[in-house]
Amino acid sequence: MDFTGKRVLVTGGKRGIGRGIVEAFLEAGARVAVNGTTVETTAKAIRELGGGTRVVAAPGSVATVAGGWTIA
């Protein structure tokens, strides 16, 4: 699959299955935003992935929506 020029967000992309998905999208040419709950652990994952311009950190909880709503 060719994802060149595409942008994707992978939630839980720091480790495990999510990390594998990040790696697959990078191999397919995508620019990938890696989501994790903390700045520190997300930055660590970006460093482990080699950094560069095609992978960026997107730390934060996807369970909390703007306005204070929480997804249970």
C-alpha positions in Angstrom: 0.0 0.0 0.0 1.2 3.5 -0.8 0.4 6.2 1.8 2.9 8.7 0.4 1.5 12.2 1.1 -1.1 10.9 3.5 -1.3 11.9 7.2 -2.5 9.5 9.9 -2.9 9.7 13.7 -2.3 6.5 15.6 -3.7 6.5 19.2 -1.8 4.3 21.6 1.1 4.3 19.1 3.9 4.2 21.7 4.1 0.4 22.1 2.6 -2.9 21.2 0.1 -3.2 18.4 -0.2 0.6 18.1 3.6 0.9 17.6 3.5 -1.8 14.9 0.8 0.2 13.1 2.9 3.4 13.3 5.9 1.5 11.8 3.7 0.0 9.0 2.4 3.5 8.1 5.9 4.9 8.1 7.1 2.1 5.8 4.2 2.9 3.5 5.3 6.5 3.2 2.8 8.2 5.5 3.4 11.1 7.9 2.4 9.8 11.3 1.3 11.5 14.5 1.9 9.2 17.5 -0.6 9.7 20.3 0.3 8.8 23.9 -0.9 10.0 27.3 2.2 11.9 28.4 4.7 14.2 26.7 7.7 12.3 28.1 6.6 8.8 27.0 5.4 10.0 23.6 8.7 11.8 22.9 10.6 8.7 23.9 8.6 6.7 21.3 9.4 9.3 18.7 13.1 9.1 19.5 13.0 5.2 19.3 11.3 5.5 15.9 14.2 7.6 14.6 12.5 11.0 14.7 12.7 12.8 11.4 10.0 14.9 9.7 7.5 12.1 9.0 6.8 11.2 12.6 5.5 13.7 15.2 4.3 13.5 18.8 0.6 14.1 19.6 0.5 13.6 23.4 -2.8 13.8 25.3 -5.8 11.9 26.3 -8.3 11.0 23.5 -10.8 10.2 26.2 -11.3 13.8 27.2 -13.1 16.0 24.7 -12.8 19.8 24.6 -15.4 21.3 26.9 -14.8 18.8 29.7 -16.7 15.8 28.4 -15.1 12.4 29.2 -15.6 9.3 27.1 -16.1 6.3 29.3 
